[in-house]
């Protein structure tokens, strides 16, 4: 397509290595110290025009050598008021590209045939925002530890998650709706087929993602097409099976799609409607959708499409309908994000409990403010209790599962962090990119970043996140109530200090007398907290 990122000019060979990709063509990256970096590598054809709302299509082969030295645009979206990363100004529907950071040693000594573990990052953003090229996600420090790191874009918002009766008519065999998940699977298949050319071990692939990225991994573990595409997983504040984030049934998603079409004066539901929808300008599809404006009547999010997702994630994990892998999973002590004001009384009503019961657990000495209790309740309801539950469900399949908690607050943020380590605050530590998040960084901050990054690296390398010089990290089948705590007073392997709180939330979410846990009704009145 003329003028699209897919038309990146071809170049003659330079000093950087040239890689031949399966069924695509040749690419050439760039040296960066002891790494070789490839940016903007296509893993699917641009999903534009007649390809909008289709599964990812194969890349068209090219002749010559494609220069892959700059990031592709991230997928179309509207930035929020707090988003300042320059990458968010470069968006397009033509966005299905990935990036690779590989140790240069592989290319210097190809005869050694030493393959490196692979880590694949899935970004968060409530399935409406984010991208692989944000500065905070630069994985150079991870790759420096002998890891091949891959990041990729996937379709977001209504481009990535959309249902309409006209789409059902177009596909006779499948009900397509979760295009963003299809993109993720396509990217992982690309990694499986091509990563050996970059020195990566296709039999040692670890996916890691935060928030919606973690929810994606939770979803992928239930999808047959994703089975075998990754060998280990790291889920950071994932929310995919939480009762606060129920999936949307197909019929409801189609009704939402009809609402959106009618807003843009598309009234029919046949082939003509689909042609009109695909003809809408990009900005009309975005339509101000973002984390600050999730438009529940116009955007469905993850959909039970009966093709990829055949049931709720809650039900899938209760029934054991998932493909378990070794897992590192955790949260932050101040997780959750509340964008609308609420009261403790309202939360108690939504949770079918009382303020007295909540205060008994969360404020036994009557010293906490209501806002502090609300934030703790949100964190536990949205992420912490579902994380604990998921950890034990995966461990029940005889896979090693390690649980962590992050409560460290950077020196520069301590004056304004009233409710603990906020949602997503662990990310710059894992990528060791603290200077991208804070104006000043202390030695203690740097030490914490090195420790948590090496824990992730060791898990990717050998399945054990223990780091020399720190407490031994045991899986929960050996220490069911313990976790590795990255906290203000150091790193400790200890009993979960929030156990009583999470037991309380579990008791609310579980019908004690239910014969089948999967019959627990979803409380759709729970406050919606977007993920980052």
C-alpha positions in Angstrom: 0.0 0.0 0.0 1.4 3.4 -1.0 2.6 5.4 1.9 2.1 2.7 4.5 4.8 1.5 7.0 4.8 -1.8 5.1 6.5 0.1 2.2 9.7 0.6 4.2 12.5 1.1 1.7 14.8 -1.8 0.9 18.5 -1.3 1.4 21.8 -2.8 0.4 23.7 -4.9 3.0 25.5 -3.1 5.8 27.6 -4.4 8.6 24.6 -5.5 10.7 23.5 -9.1 10.0 21.0 -9.9 7.4 18.3 -12.4 8.4 16.1 -14.5 6.1 12.6 -14.9 7.4 10.3 -17.8 6.5 8.0 -17.0 3.6 8.7 -13.2 3.9 12.1 -11.9 2.8 15.3 -10.6 4.3 15.7 -8.0 7.0 18.6 -6.1 8.5 18.8 -4.5 11.9 21.2 -2.3 13.7 24.0 -2.8 16.2 23.7 -1.3 19.7 26.7 -2.0 21.9 26.6 -5.8 22.4 23.1 -6.2 21.0 21.6 -6.5 17.5 18.2 -4.8 17.3 15.5 -5.2 14.7 12.5 -2.9 14.8 9.3 -2.8 12.8 9.4 -6.4 11.5 6.0 -7.3 10.0 4.4 -10.5 11.3 1.1 -10.0 9.4 -0.2 -7.9 6.6 -1.6 -4.5 7.4 -5.2 -5.0 8.7 -6.6 -2.1 6.8 -9.5 -1.5 4.4 -11.0 -4.9 3.4 -8.7 -6.6 6.0 -10.2 -4.6 8.9 -11.9 -7.1 11.2 -10.3 -10.1 9.6 -7.9 -12.5 11.3 -4.2 -11.5 10.7 -3.3 -12.3 7.1 0.2 -13.6 5.9 2.8 -11.1 5.1 3.4 -10.4 1.4 6.9 -11.5 0.4 9.3 -8.7 -0.6 12.5 -8.6 -2.7 15.8 -7.3 -1.5 16.7 -6.4 2.1 14.2 -4.6 4.3 15.7 -2.1 6.7 14.2 -2.8 10.2 15.9 0.0 12.3 12.9 2.1 13.4 9.7 1.3 15.3 6.5 0.9 13.4 3.5 3.0 14.4 1.6 1.6 17.4 -2.0 0.5 16.9 -4.7 3.2 16.4 -5.9 4.7 19.7 -6.6 7.9 21.6 -4.0 8.9 24.2 -5.1 9.7 27.7 -4.5 13.0 29.4 -1.6 11.5 31.3 0.1 9.8 28.4 3.3 11.7 27.3 5.4 9.0 25.5 6.3 10.2 22.0 5.3 6.8 20.6 1.7 7.6 21.3 1.8 10.3 18.7 2.7 7.8 16.0 -0.4 5.5 15.5 -1.9 3.7 12.6 -4.2 0.8 11.6 -1.1 -0.5 9.8 0.5 -1.7 13.1 1.1 -5.5 13.1 4.9 -5.4 13.7 7.3 -6.7 16.2 10.8 -5.9 17.5 13.7 -8.1 18.5 16.7 -7.4 20.8 19.3 -10.2 20.5 22.8 -10.7 21.9 25.4 -9.8 19.4 27.5 -12.8 20.4 25.2 -15.1 18.5 26.0 -13.4 15.3 29.7 -13.0 16.1 30.1 -16.8 16.7 27.3 -18.6 14.8 29.3 -21.8 14.7 28.9 -22.1 18.5 25.2 -22.8 18.0 24.4 -21.4 21.5 20.7 -20.5 21.7 19.4 -18.0 24.2 16.1 -18.1 26.2 13.3 -16.0 24.7 11.1 -13.5 26.5 8.0 -12.1 24.6 6.4 -8.9 26.1 2.7 -8.3 25.8 1.9 -4.7 26.7 -1.1 -3.6 28.8 -3.5 -0.8 28.4 -7.1 -2.1 29.0 -7.1 -3.4 25.4 -7.6 0.1 24.2 -4.2 1.7 24.5 -0.4 1.1 24.6 2.1 -0.3 22.3 5.4 -2.1 22.0 7.6 1.0 21.4 6.9 2.9 24.6 10.2 4.1 26.1 9.4 2.4 29.5 9.3 -1.0 27.7 12.8 -0.8 26.2 14.2 -4.3 27.0 17.9 -3.7 26.3 18.8 -4.3 29.9 17.0 -7.7 29.8 18.7 -8.7 26.6 22.1 -7.8 28.0 21.6 -10.7 30.4 21.7 -13.2 27.6 18.0 -13.1 26.6 16.4 -12.7 23.1 13.5 -10.3 23.8 10.5 -9.7 21.5 7.8 -7.1 21.8 4.9 -6.6 19.4 1.8 -4.5 18.7 -1.7 -6.0 18.5 -5.0 -4.4 17.5 -6.8 -2.4 20.2 -10.2 -1.0 21.0 -12.8 -1.7 18.4 -10.2 -2.6 15.8 -9.2 -5.5 18.0 -12.4 -6.5 19.8 -15.6 -6.1 17.9 -18.7 -8.1 17.0 -21.5 -7.3 14.6 -24.1 -9.6 12.9 -22.6 -8.7 9.5 -19.2 -10.1 10.6 -20.9 -13.4 11.5 -22.5 -13.6 8.0 -19.1 -13.0 6.4 -17.5 -16.0 8.2 -19.5 -19.2 7.7 -17.3 -21.3 10.0 -16.1 -19.1 12.8 -17.4 -16.1 14.8 -14.5 -13.7 14.7 -14.4 -11.0 17.4 -11.1 -11.1 19.4 -8.8 -9.9 16.6 -6.3 -8.6 19.1 -5.9 -12.1 20.6 -5.6 -13.5 17.0 -2.8 -11.0 16.5 -1.0 -12.2 19.6 -1.2 -15.8 18.5 0.1 -14.8 15.1 3.0 -13.0 16.7 3.8 -16.0 18.9 3.7 -18.3 15.8 6.1 -16.0 14.1 8.4 -16.2 17.1 8.2 -20.0 17.1 9.1 -20.2 13.4 11.7 -17.5 13.1 13.4 -16.8 16.5 16.2 -19.4 16.0 17.6 -17.1 13.2 18.1 -14.5 16.0 19.8 -16.9 18.4 16.6 -17.6 20.3 15.6 -21.0 21.6 12.1 -21.7 20.3 11.7 -24.4 22.9 12.3 -21.9 25.8 9.9 -19.1 25.2 8.5 -17.1 28.2 5.6 -14.7 27.7 5.3 -11.9 30.2 2.8 -9.1 30.4 1.2 -6.6 32.8 -2.4 -5.8 33.4 -4.2 -6.3 30.0 -1.0 -8.0 28.9 -1.3 -10.4 31.9 -5.0 -10.8 31.1 -4.0 -11.7 27.6 -1.8 -14.5 28.9 -4.5 -15.8 31.1 -6.7 -15.9 28.0 -4.1 -17.5 25.8 -3.6 -20.3 28.3 -7.3 -21.4 27.5 -7.0 -21.2 23.7 -6.2 -24.3 21.7 -4.5 -22.4 18.9 -2.0 -20.9 21.5 -1.1 -24.3 23.0 2.7 -25.0 22.7 3.6 -21.4 21.6 5.1 -20.6 24.9 6.8 -22.7 27.6 6.5 -20.4 30.7 4.6 -17.3 31.7 4.9 -14.3 33.9 1.6 -12.6 34.8 1.9 -9.1 36.4 -1.3 -7.7 37.8 -3.3 -9.7 35.3 -7.0 -9.3 35.6 -8.5 -11.6 33.0 -10.5 -13.9 35.2 -11.4 -11.4 37.9 -15.1 -11.0 38.6 -14.6 -7.3 38.3 -13.8 -7.9 34.6 -16.3 -10.3 33.2 -16.0 -11.2 29.5 -18.8 -10.1 27.1 -21.0 -12.9 25.6 -21.2 -12.9 21.8 -24.8 -11.8 21.6 -24.2 -8.8 23.9 -21.1 -7.9 22.0 -23.1 -7.9 18.8 -25.7 -5.6 20.4 -22.8 -3.3 21.4 -21.5 -3.5 17.8 -25.0 -2.5 16.5 -25.1 0.4 18.9 -21.8 1.6 17.5 -22.9 1.2 13.9 -26.1 3.0 14.5 -24.2 5.9 16.1 -22.6 6.3 12.8 -25.9 5.9 10.9 -25.3 2.4 9.7 -28.6 0.8 10.3 -28.6 -2.5 8.4 -26.9 -5.7 9.6 -26.0 -7.3 6.2 -23.1 -7.2 3.8 -23.7 -3.5 3.1 -23.3 -2.7 6.8 -20.0 -4.4 6.9 -18.8 -2.5 3.8 -19.9 0.8 5.4 -18.2 -0.1 8.7 -14.9 -0.9 6.9 -15.2 2.4 5.1 -15.4 4.5 8.3 -12.3 6.6 8.9 -9.9 5.5 11.6 -10.9 8.4 13.9 -14.5 7.3 13.7 -13.7 3.8 14.9 -11.6 5.2 17.8 -14.4 7.7 18.6 -12.6 8.9 21.8 -12.3 5.4 23.3 -9.5 5.2 25.8 -8.9 4.3 29.5 -10.6 7.4 30.6 -13.7 6.7 28.4 -14.2 3.0 28.1 -17.7 3.4 26.6 -19.4 0.2 27.9 -22.3 0.6 25.6 -20.1 0.9 22.6 -17.0 -1.3 23.3 -17.2 -4.9 24.4 -13.6 -5.7 25.4 -12.8 -9.5 25.4 -15.6 -11.5 23.9 -16.8 -15.1 24.5 -16.8 -15.6 20.7 -17.1 -19.4 20.8 -14.0 -19.6 18.5 -11.1 -18.5 20.7 -12.8 -18.0 24.0 -15.5 -20.6 24.4 -16.5 -19.7 28.0 -15.7 -17.2 30.7 -12.1 -17.3 32.0 -13.5 -17.9 35.5 -15.3 -21.0 34.4 -12.4 -22.3 32.3 -10.0 -22.1 35.3 -12.5 -23.6 37.7 -13.1 -26.5 35.4 -9.4 -27.0 34.5 -10.0 -26.1 30.8 -6.6 -24.5 30.3 -3.1 -25.4 29.2 -0.8 -25.0 32.3 2.8 -23.8 32.1 5.3 -22.9 34.8 4.2 -19.6 36.1 5.5 -16.5 37.9 2.6 -14.4 39.0 2.0 -11.5 41.3 0.7 -8.0 42.0 1.5 -4.6 43.6 0.2 -3.8 47.1 -1.6 -0.7 45.8 -3.0 -2.3 42.6 -6.1 -1.0 40.9 -7.2 2.3 39.4 -10.4 4.0 40.3 -11.5 6.7 37.9 -14.9 7.6 39.5 -15.6 8.5 43.0 -17.3 5.9 45.2 -18.0 5.4 48.9 -17.3 2.5 51.2 -21.0 2.1 51.6 -21.5 1.8 47.8 -18.6 -0.7 47.6 -20.1 -2.8 50.4 -23.5 -2.8 48.6 -21.9 -3.9 45.3 -20.0 -6.7 47.1 -23.1 -7.8 49.0 -21.5 -7.3 52.3 -21.6 -4.5 55.0 -19.3 -1.7 56.0 -19.0 -3.2 59.4 -17.7 -6.5 58.0 -15.2 -4.6 55.8 -13.9 -2.4 58.7 -13.5 -5.5 60.8 -11.0 -6.8 58.3 -9.5 -3.7 56.8 -9.6 -1.3 59.8 -9.6 -3.2 63.1 -7.9 -0.4 65.0 -10.1 2.3 63.4 -7.0 4.3 62.3 -7.4 4.2 58.5 -9.2 6.7 56.4 -12.1 5.7 54.2 -10.1 6.4 51.1 -7.3 4.1 52.2 -9.8 1.3 52.9 -11.4 1.8 49.5 -8.1 1.6 47.7 -7.2 -1.6 49.5 -10.6 -3.1 48.8 -10.2 -2.2 45.1 -6.8 -3.8 44.9 -7.9 -7.0 46.6 -11.2 -7.3 44.6 -9.8 -6.4 41.2 -6.3 -8.1 41.3 -4.8 -9.5 44.5 -7.4 -12.1 45.4 -7.9 -13.3 41.7 -4.1 -13.5 41.4 -3.9 -15.8 44.4 -6.7 -17.9 43.2 -5.2 -18.3 39.7 -1.8 -19.2 41.2 -3.3 -22.1 43.0 -5.5 -23.2 40.1 -2.4 -23.5 37.8 -0.4 -25.2 40.6 -3.1 -27.8 40.9 -2.0 -29.0 37.4 1.4 -30.0 38.9 3.2 -27.0 37.4 5.7 -24.9 39.5 4.0 -21.6 40.3 5.8 -18.8 42.1 3.9 -15.9 43.6 5.3 -12.4 44.3 4.2 -9.0 45.6 5.8 -5.7 44.7 5.4 -2.9 47.3 8.6 -0.9 46.8 8.2 2.8 46.1 10.9 4.7 44.4 12.7 7.4 46.4 11.4 10.1 44.2 7.8 9.0 44.5 7.5 8.5 48.2 6.1 11.9 48.9 3.0 11.3 46.8 2.4 7.6 47.0 -0.2 7.4 49.7 -1.7 4.0 48.9 1.3 1.8 48.2 3.0 0.7 45.0 0.5 1.6 42.3 -0.7 -0.5 39.4 2.1 -0.9 36.8 4.7 0.7 39.0 6.9 -2.5 38.9 7.4 -2.1 35.1 10.4 0.2 35.1 12.1 -2.1 37.6 11.7 -5.2 35.5 13.1 -3.4 32.4 15.6 -1.5 34.5 14.4 1.8 33.0 13.9 3.8 36.2 15.3 7.0 34.5 12.3 6.9 32.1 9.9 7.0 35.0 11.5 9.2 37.7 13.6 12.4 37.6 16.0 11.0 40.2 17.0 7.5 41.0 18.7 6.4 44.3 21.1 3.6 44.8 18.4 1.7 46.6 16.1 2.1 43.6 18.8 0.7 41.3 19.5 -2.2 43.6 15.8 -3.2 43.7 15.6 -2.9 39.9 18.6 -5.2 39.4 17.1 -7.8 41.8 13.6 -8.0 40.3 15.0 -7.9 36.8 17.3 -10.8 37.5 14.4 -12.7 39.1 12.5 -12.4 35.8 15.6 -13.4 33.8 16.4 -16.4 35.9 12.8 -17.6 35.6 13.1 -17.3 31.8 16.4 -19.1 31.7 15.7 -22.0 34.0 12.2 -21.8 35.4 13.4 -20.7 38.9 13.2 -17.0 39.8 15.5 -17.2 42.8 18.4 -14.8 42.7 21.8 -15.4 44.3 22.2 -13.4 47.5 18.5 -13.2 48.1 16.0 -15.5 49.8 15.2 -18.8 48.0 12.0 -18.5 46.1 9.8 -21.7 46.6 6.8 -22.6 44.5 3.5 -22.5 46.1 3.1 -26.3 46.2 5.9 -26.2 48.7 4.9 -23.0 50.5 1.2 -22.4 49.8 0.8 -19.2 51.8 4.1 -17.6 51.1 5.3 -15.2 48.4 8.5 -13.3 47.5 8.0 -9.7 48.7 9.9 -6.9 46.9 9.3 -4.3 49.7 10.5 -1.2 51.3 12.6 -3.1 53.8 14.2 -5.4 51.3 13.3 -8.7 49.7 11.8 -11.4 51.8 10.1 -14.7 51.3 7.3 -14.6 53.8 3.7 -15.4 54.5 1.3 -13.1 52.6 0.7 -10.2 55.0 -2.7 -9.7 53.3 -3.9 -13.2 53.8 -6.9 -12.3 56.0 -8.0 -9.6 53.6 -7.9 -12.0 50.6 -9.7 -14.7 52.6 -12.4 -12.2 53.2 -12.7 -11.3 49.5 -12.6 -15.0 48.6 -15.5 -15.7 51.0 -17.5 -13.0 49.2 -16.8 -14.3 45.8 -17.5 -17.9 46.7 -20.9 -19.3 47.4 -20.2 -21.6 50.3 -23.1 -23.9 49.5 -22.7 -24.0 45.8 -22.2 -27.4 44.4 -20.3 -26.1 41.4 -18.0 -23.1 41.7 -18.6 -22.3 38.1 -22.2 -21.4 38.9 -21.2 -18.4 40.9 -23.1 -15.4 39.4 -20.9 -12.6 38.1 -21.7 -9.4 39.9 -21.9 -7.0 37.0 -22.4 -4.0 39.4 -18.8 -4.2 40.6 -17.1 -0.9 39.9 -15.1 -1.1 36.7 -11.4 -0.3 37.1 -9.4 0.0 33.9 -6.1 -1.7 33.5 -2.9 -0.1 32.4 
